[in-house]
Amino acid sequence: MAGKKDVDKVTTGLSALIDEFTSSVKELVNAGEETVVHLAVGGGRMISALIDATGSVTKIGIETAENMVGSVATGVVRAVKKPKKEEDEK
């Protein structure tokens, strides 16, 4: 069984990862990019979110292990697509 010191160490490390993750997402949003976020968690689950250029979370899903590969592929395709509006304005 883990002691209080071990739990505190994990909490500190996790907090640092969350801070860096948050900073990275903020950079993408500030650059006007749509961002797809996939967080794998224990128990064969993955949390997915789509963050648009305004910072709004437009989609959240909790996937099981069987659906993870398809979800990641779909999210990447959606994030890579550029809106037609940019081409039309030129």
N, C-alpha and C positions, 0 to 999 in steps of 0.2 A: 504494500500500500504506500502511496506517495505521501510525503510529509508536507507541512505548510510551506517550507522553503522551496520544495520542488514545484508546488502549485504556483507560488509567486513567480518563480523563474519562467514557467510556461506562460503565465499571464503577461509578464513583461515582454517576452518575445512575441506573443500574439499581438499585443498592442502596437509594437513597432511595425509588424507586418501590415496591420490595418492602416496605420498612419501613412506608410509608403504607398499602399494600394490607393488610398483616398487621394493622395497627392497626385498620383499618376492619372487617375480618372479626371481630376480637376484640370490638369494640363490638357487632356484631350478635349474636354468640354470647352475650355477657354479657346482652343484652336478651332472650334466650330465643328468638331467631328462627332458623329454618332458612335457610341461606344457600346459594344456588347460585352457583358460581364458574365462569366461562368465561375462559380465557386463550388468546388467539389468538397463534399463533407462526408463524414463517416456513414456507414450503413448503406452504401451504394446510392447516394442521393447527390444531386447537383442543383444548385440554385442559379437561375438565369435571370438576367435583367438587361433591358435595353435602355440606355440613357441617351436622350437626344441632345442636340446642340444647345438647348436652353437649360439643360440640367435636369429636366423632368424624366422620371422613370416611367417609361411608357408600357413596359411589359415585365411581369415577373412570373416565373414558373418554377416549380419544383419537379425535377425529373428523376426517374429511377435509372439504375445502371443500364438497362436495356435501351433506353431512349437517349442516353448521353451523346453517343457518336452522331446521331442524326441531328440533335439539337445544336451541337457545336458547329456542324457543317452548315446548317441553315442560318445560324447567327452570323457566321463569317461571311457568307454570301450576302446577307442583308447589309452588313456593315460596309462591305466593299463597294456595293452599288452606289453610284453617284446620282443625285437627283437630276432629272432632265432640265430643271429650271436653270441651272448654271450654264448649260450649253445653249439654251434658248435666249439668254440675255446677251450673248456675245454678238 
